[in-house]
């Protein structure tokens, strides 16, 4: 706002083009002691880049409901690409999936691929619009029941037991990026700026 008040043209749409990971994360680190979580990660390269910054404790894979970039890959596909190209990300930081979670089986799939949790905002919003607080409670109960049922049918007692053996990813594999991982280039570019 100060820039606009000083005569700079107002931004019409989008984000600040001069932002960088380093500049933004340094600024955030000075203004909070809370863990930093990056939302809107849409590539395995960005997931890997996040691990190069110690301040980042988690990422949220999200295509913002597909509204940010038409034809952006669904979050579950990005999670599968992380497993393919840089599985170490799943050991370094918490990975959450936000988007496409409509059923308990979607929760189980994300957890089996290595996500620590999922976002279910849209389902809760639908419950709120239909039944207020009780509607949200009902949606959460349905998702919990479906998740438990899916786990029982898979013979899994705890979330920690879920793994790739519990899901079939073959339908998605044809949609995965098939080039090189590109991680060396990411690390080369970012290491000089760390």
Beta strands, then each sheet from edge to edge (+ up, - down):
strand 1: 36-41
strand 2: 56-62
strand 3: 94-98
strand 4: 117-119
sheet 1: 1+ 2+ 3+ 4+
end
